[in-house]
Amino acid sequence: MQAAAMAALAAPPVIKVAGLCGSLRKGSYNRGLLNAAMEICKDSITGMEIEYVDISPLPFLNTDLEVNGTYPPVVEAFRKKIDEADCFLFASPEYNYSITGPLKNAIDWASRPPNVWADKAAAMVSAGGGFGGGRSQYHLRQIGVFLDLHFINKPEFFLNVFQQPPKFDSDGVLTDEETKQRLRAVLLALQALALKLKGKCE
């Protein structure tokens, strides 16, 4: 019993990550990045767990839906997941030089009083053509200023999915090993920042 207690004390705290995908498309490459991140955590990063948080059921933000400081059940459930997470991993394509509408909607719902994003670590990855979704990340950083989110600065992760060799298989599974290592580096940086912030709060 004593040995088990000592082992528990020696184990690093588990960092709970909420993973959010800005694309609702079934075969989304960005969802593929989140799935790959979840597998990487299971296989090679101790003390970190990623839970995919689905934003598709959320209604459009409308303050008429707020009644006496409460929100619709689906929104309350979403806000609870965000509140319970230690940090966040955003994966979003670039729509018109910015983040997607569904992701902005989710962000806005969780920022309603009380703001459940505040003072937590976050990282972002993106996949697409051209710049690999990079401009969406810069807008997300701007939004994060108001949310009081602390984004990692390095490493940055942009992925042009149309460059050869192929990065995903026909099922949307990330297969490129170099890309997996880049993604792992992002996760390790997120874990380090989350632990740092968690230590300051305790």
C-alpha positions as CSV (number, residue, x, y, z in Angstrom):
1,M,0.0,0.0,0.0
2,Q,2.8,2.4,0.9
3,A,4.7,1.5,-2.2
4,A,1.6,2.2,-4.3
5,A,1.2,5.6,-2.6
6,M,4.8,6.5,-3.2
7,A,4.5,5.5,-6.9
8,A,1.5,7.7,-7.2
9,L,3.3,10.6,-5.7
10,A,6.3,10.1,-8.1
11,A,4.1,9.9,-11.2
12,P,3.8,13.1,-13.1
13,P,0.4,14.8,-13.1
14,V,-1.9,13.9,-16.0
15,I,-2.5,16.9,-18.2
16,K,-5.9,16.8,-19.8
17,V,-6.1,18.3,-23.3
18,A,-9.3,19.2,-25.0
19,G,-8.9,18.8,-28.8
20,L,-11.1,20.9,-31.0
21,C,-11.3,20.7,-34.8
22,G,-12.5,23.7,-36.8
23,S,-13.7,21.5,-39.7
24,L,-16.9,19.6,-39.5
25,R,-16.1,17.6,-42.7
26,K,-16.0,13.8,-42.1
27,G,-12.7,13.3,-43.9
28,S,-11.1,16.5,-42.5
29,Y,-7.3,16.5,-42.5
30,N,-7.3,18.6,-39.4
31,R,-9.4,16.0,-37.6
32,G,-6.7,13.6,-38.9
33,L,-4.1,15.7,-37.1
34,L,-6.1,15.5,-33.9
35,N,-6.5,11.7,-34.2
36,A,-2.7,11.4,-34.8
37,A,-2.0,13.6,-31.7
38,M,-4.2,11.3,-29.6
39,E,-2.3,8.3,-30.8
40,I,1.0,9.9,-30.2
41,C,0.0,10.7,-26.6
42,K,-1.1,7.2,-26.0
43,D,2.1,5.7,-27.5
44,S,4.9,8.0,-26.4
45,I,4.0,10.8,-24.1
46,T,3.5,10.0,-20.4
47,G,1.1,12.1,-18.3
48,M,-0.9,13.6,-21.2
49,E,-4.3,12.7,-22.5
50,I,-6.3,14.2,-25.3
51,E,-10.1,14.1,-25.5
52,Y,-11.7,15.1,-28.8
53,V,-14.5,17.6,-28.1
54,D,-17.1,17.8,-30.8
55,I,-18.3,21.3,-31.6
56,S,-20.8,20.3,-34.3
57,P,-23.9,20.1,-32.0
58,L,-23.5,23.7,-30.8
59,P,-26.2,26.1,-31.9
60,F,-25.2,29.5,-33.3
61,L,-24.5,31.8,-30.5
62,N,-27.6,33.8,-29.6
63,T,-27.8,35.5,-26.2
64,D,-31.6,35.0,-26.3
65,L,-30.7,31.3,-25.5
66,E,-29.2,32.4,-22.1
67,V,-31.7,32.2,-19.4
68,N,-30.9,33.4,-15.8
69,G,-27.2,32.8,-16.4
70,T,-27.6,29.3,-17.8
71,Y,-27.1,28.0,-21.3
72,P,-28.8,25.3,-23.4
73,P,-27.8,21.8,-22.2
74,V,-25.5,21.1,-25.2
75,V,-23.7,24.3,-24.5
76,E,-23.5,23.6,-20.8
77,A,-22.0,20.2,-21.6
78,F,-19.4,21.8,-23.9
79,R,-18.5,24.5,-21.5
80,K,-18.0,21.8,-18.8
81,K,-15.5,20.0,-21.0
82,I,-13.6,23.2,-21.6
83,D,-13.6,24.1,-18.0
84,E,-12.3,20.7,-16.9
85,A,-9.4,20.7,-19.4
86,D,-5.9,21.8,-18.4
87,C,-5.1,23.0,-21.9
88,F,-6.2,22.9,-25.5
89,L,-5.1,21.7,-28.9
90,F,-6.8,23.5,-31.8
91,A,-6.7,22.1,-35.3
92,S,-8.4,24.3,-37.9
93,P,-8.2,24.9,-41.6
94,E,-8.1,28.4,-43.0
95,Y,-11.3,29.9,-44.3
96,N,-10.9,33.2,-46.0
97,Y,-7.7,34.0,-44.2
98,S,-9.2,33.2,-40.8
99,I,-10.5,30.4,-38.6
100,T,-13.7,28.6,-39.4
101,G,-17.2,29.7,-38.4
102,P,-17.9,26.6,-36.3
103,L,-14.7,27.1,-34.3
104,K,-15.3,30.8,-33.7
105,N,-18.8,29.9,-32.6
106,A,-17.5,27.3,-30.1
107,I,-14.9,29.8,-28.8
108,D,-17.6,32.4,-28.3
109,W,-19.9,30.1,-26.3
110,A,-17.1,29.1,-23.9
111,S,-16.1,32.7,-23.5
112,R,-19.5,33.8,-22.1
113,P,-19.5,34.5,-18.4
114,P,-17.6,33.0,-16.8
115,N,-14.9,32.6,-19.5
116,V,-13.8,29.0,-19.1
117,W,-10.8,29.4,-21.4
118,A,-8.9,31.7,-19.1
119,D,-5.3,31.3,-18.0
120,K,-4.7,27.9,-19.7
121,A,-2.1,26.7,-22.2
122,A,-3.0,26.1,-25.8
123,A,-1.4,25.0,-29.1
124,M,-2.6,25.1,-32.7
125,V,-2.0,23.0,-35.7
126,S,-3.4,23.4,-39.2
127,A,-3.5,21.5,-42.5
128,G,-4.6,22.8,-45.9
129,G,-3.2,24.1,-49.2
130,G,-0.7,27.0,-49.7
131,F,0.5,28.2,-46.4
132,G,-1.0,25.1,-44.7
133,G,-3.7,27.1,-42.8
134,G,-1.1,29.4,-41.2
135,R,-3.2,32.6,-41.5
136,S,-5.9,31.0,-39.4
137,Q,-3.4,30.5,-36.6
138,Y,-2.5,34.2,-36.5
139,H,-6.2,35.1,-36.1
140,L,-6.6,32.5,-33.4
141,R,-3.7,34.0,-31.5
142,Q,-5.4,37.4,-31.6
143,I,-8.6,35.9,-30.2
144,G,-6.6,34.2,-27.5
145,V,-5.5,37.6,-26.2
146,F,-9.0,38.4,-25.1
147,L,-9.7,34.8,-23.9
148,D,-6.5,35.0,-21.7
149,L,-5.1,31.9,-23.4
150,H,-1.4,31.2,-23.4
151,F,-0.4,29.8,-26.7
152,I,3.0,28.1,-27.2
153,N,5.1,30.1,-29.6
154,K,7.4,27.4,-30.9
155,P,7.3,25.0,-32.6
156,E,4.8,26.2,-35.2
157,F,3.0,23.6,-37.2
158,F,1.6,24.3,-40.7
159,L,1.0,21.4,-43.1
160,N,0.5,21.7,-46.8
161,V,-1.4,18.4,-47.4
162,F,-1.1,18.6,-51.2
163,Q,2.7,18.5,-51.4
164,Q,4.4,15.2,-52.1
165,P,4.9,12.7,-50.6
166,P,1.3,12.1,-49.3
167,K,0.9,12.9,-45.7
168,F,-2.4,11.0,-45.1
169,D,-3.8,7.7,-46.5
170,S,-7.1,7.3,-48.2
171,D,-8.9,7.0,-44.8
172,G,-7.5,10.3,-43.5
173,V,-4.9,8.7,-41.2
174,L,-1.6,10.6,-40.9
175,T,1.1,8.3,-42.2
176,D,4.1,10.6,-42.7
177,E,6.7,10.0,-40.0
178,E,8.4,13.4,-40.3
179,T,5.0,15.1,-39.8
180,K,4.3,12.9,-36.8
181,Q,7.6,13.9,-35.2
182,R,6.7,17.6,-35.8
183,L,3.3,17.0,-34.2
184,R,4.9,15.3,-31.2
185,A,7.2,18.3,-30.7
186,V,4.1,20.6,-30.5
187,L,2.5,18.2,-27.9
188,L,5.6,18.2,-25.7
189,A,5.8,22.0,-25.8
190,L,2.1,22.2,-24.9
191,Q,2.6,19.7,-22.0
192,A,5.6,21.7,-20.6
193,L,3.6,25.0,-20.7
194,A,0.5,23.4,-19.2
195,L,2.6,22.0,-16.3
196,K,4.2,25.4,-15.8
197,L,0.9,27.2,-15.6
198,K,-0.7,24.5,-13.4
199,G,2.2,24.8,-11.0
200,K,1.7,28.5,-10.7
201,C,-2.0,28.0,-9.9
202,E,-1.5,25.3,-7.2
